[in-house]
Amino acid sequence: MYATIISLSLDLWDPFQLQGFPFDSLRSIRTSTANDTGAFVNARIDWKETPEAHVFKADLPGVKKEEVKVEVEEGRVLKISGERSREKEEKNDKWHRVERSSGFMRHFRLPENAKVDQVKAAMENGVLTVTVPKLLTFPAEF
C-alpha cells in the first residue's frame, strides 16, 4: 500500500488578466504515489516590481544552481524549473515516508514592459533571484 501525495498544479498565472484571485486559474490536482520520484510541486516565489525591473525570488534549499533552469518561452512566459538530485539508495534501506519533492516548475506571464531578452538569474545561499529589466517609459511632454 502506498501513501497518496496530492500536489496542486497552478495553470499559468497572469496577474495582468482580470481574473480576481490568482487561484481562479487552478487547473488540476495531480496525484502520485509515494514511490513516484518524479513528483513536482510549486515552489513558492515572490515577484516584485521596481521602477527598473521585475524581480523574482525563490527559496530553494538543497538545490544546486546547476539543477535550476530559467527560460523565457513564447508569449513572454517566464519558466522557472528544477530538479533536486536524488539521494543514493542503499539496497537495505526501508523507506517509511517520502514527502520531499524532487522538482518544481512555475510559469509567469511577463508584462509588455519586460525586456525578455535580458533576463538574469543568480543563486546565492539557496535563494534564486531572477531579474527581468523593464523598458524605460518616459512621460509624454505636453
C-alpha positions as CSV (number, residue, x, y, z in Angstrom):
1,M,0.0,0.0,0.0
2,Y,1.4,3.4,-0.9
3,A,0.5,6.8,0.6
4,T,-1.0,9.2,-1.9
5,I,0.6,12.6,-2.4
6,I,-1.6,15.4,-3.8
7,S,0.2,18.3,-5.3
8,L,-1.8,21.3,-6.6
9,S,-0.8,22.4,-10.1
10,L,-1.5,26.1,-11.0
11,D,-2.1,26.9,-14.5
12,L,-0.2,29.9,-15.9
13,W,-0.8,32.8,-13.5
14,D,-1.3,36.0,-15.4
15,P,-1.7,38.9,-13.0
16,F,-2.4,41.3,-15.9
17,Q,-5.5,39.5,-16.8
18,L,-8.7,40.4,-14.9
19,Q,-9.4,37.2,-13.1
20,G,-9.6,38.1,-9.5
21,F,-7.8,35.9,-7.1
22,P,-4.8,34.0,-8.7
23,F,-6.1,30.6,-7.6
24,D,-9.0,31.1,-10.0
25,S,-6.7,29.5,-12.6
26,L,-6.4,26.3,-10.6
27,R,-6.4,23.7,-13.3
28,S,-5.8,20.3,-12.0
29,I,-4.9,18.2,-9.0
30,R,-2.2,15.7,-9.7
31,T,-1.9,12.6,-7.6
32,S,1.1,10.3,-7.4
33,T,2.2,7.6,-5.2
34,A,5.0,8.0,-2.7
35,N,7.3,5.9,-4.8
36,D,6.9,8.3,-7.8
37,T,10.3,10.0,-7.7
38,G,9.2,12.5,-10.4
39,A,6.7,14.3,-8.1
40,F,6.6,18.0,-8.8
41,V,5.3,20.8,-6.6
42,N,5.0,24.5,-7.0
43,A,7.9,26.4,-5.5
44,R,6.9,29.5,-3.6
45,I,8.1,32.5,-5.5
46,D,7.9,36.2,-4.6
47,W,7.5,38.7,-7.6
48,K,8.1,42.4,-7.0
49,E,8.2,45.2,-9.5
50,T,10.7,48.0,-9.1
51,P,11.0,51.1,-11.3
52,E,13.8,49.3,-13.2
53,A,12.8,45.6,-13.2
54,H,10.6,42.7,-12.3
55,V,12.4,40.6,-9.6
56,F,11.5,37.0,-8.7
57,K,12.9,35.3,-5.6
58,A,12.6,31.7,-4.6
59,D,13.9,29.8,-1.6
60,L,15.4,26.6,-3.0
61,P,17.2,24.9,-0.1
62,G,19.3,21.9,-1.1
63,V,19.1,22.7,-4.8
64,K,22.3,23.5,-6.7
65,K,22.4,26.2,-9.4
66,E,23.1,23.5,-12.0
67,E,19.8,21.9,-11.1
68,V,17.7,25.1,-11.8
69,K,16.5,26.2,-15.3
70,V,15.3,29.7,-16.1
71,E,13.7,30.2,-19.5
72,V,11.5,32.7,-21.4
73,E,9.0,30.8,-23.5
74,E,6.9,32.1,-26.4
75,G,4.4,34.7,-25.3
76,R,6.6,36.3,-22.7
77,V,6.2,33.4,-20.3
78,L,9.0,33.1,-17.7
79,K,9.5,29.4,-16.7
80,I,11.5,28.6,-13.6
81,S,12.1,24.9,-13.0
82,G,14.4,22.5,-11.4
83,E,15.0,19.0,-10.1
84,R,16.9,18.1,-6.9
85,S,19.5,15.3,-7.1
86,R,18.1,12.1,-5.6
87,E,19.7,10.5,-2.6
88,K,21.6,7.4,-3.3
89,E,19.5,4.4,-2.2
90,E,21.1,1.6,-0.4
91,K,19.8,-2.0,-1.0
92,N,18.9,-2.5,2.6
93,D,17.1,0.9,3.0
94,K,13.5,0.7,4.0
95,W,11.6,4.0,3.4
96,H,8.7,4.7,5.8
97,R,7.7,8.1,4.3
98,V,8.7,10.1,1.2
99,E,7.3,13.7,1.3
100,R,10.1,15.9,-0.2
101,S,9.5,16.7,-3.8
102,S,12.2,16.0,-6.4
103,G,11.3,19.0,-8.5
104,F,9.4,22.2,-9.2
105,M,8.1,24.2,-12.0
106,R,6.4,27.7,-12.2
107,H,5.2,29.9,-15.1
108,F,4.6,33.6,-15.0
109,R,3.3,35.7,-17.9
110,L,5.6,38.8,-18.1
111,P,4.0,42.2,-18.9
112,E,4.6,44.1,-22.1
113,N,7.3,46.3,-20.5
114,A,9.6,43.3,-19.8
115,K,12.9,43.0,-21.7
116,V,12.6,39.3,-22.2
117,D,16.0,39.1,-24.0
118,Q,17.9,40.5,-20.9
119,V,16.8,38.1,-18.1
120,K,19.5,37.4,-15.5
121,A,19.5,34.8,-12.8
122,A,21.7,34.3,-9.7
123,M,21.7,31.7,-6.9
124,E,23.2,32.6,-3.5
125,N,22.8,30.6,-0.3
126,G,19.8,28.6,-1.6
127,V,17.9,31.7,-2.9
128,L,17.3,32.1,-6.6
129,T,16.9,35.7,-7.8
130,V,15.7,36.3,-11.4
131,T,15.8,39.8,-12.7
132,V,13.9,40.9,-15.8
133,P,14.7,44.5,-16.7
134,K,11.9,46.8,-17.8
135,L,11.6,49.0,-20.8
136,L,12.0,52.6,-19.7
137,T,9.0,54.7,-20.3
138,F,9.2,58.5,-20.4
139,P,6.3,60.7,-19.6
140,A,4.7,62.4,-22.6
141,E,5.6,66.1,-22.9
142,F,2.8,68.5,-23.1
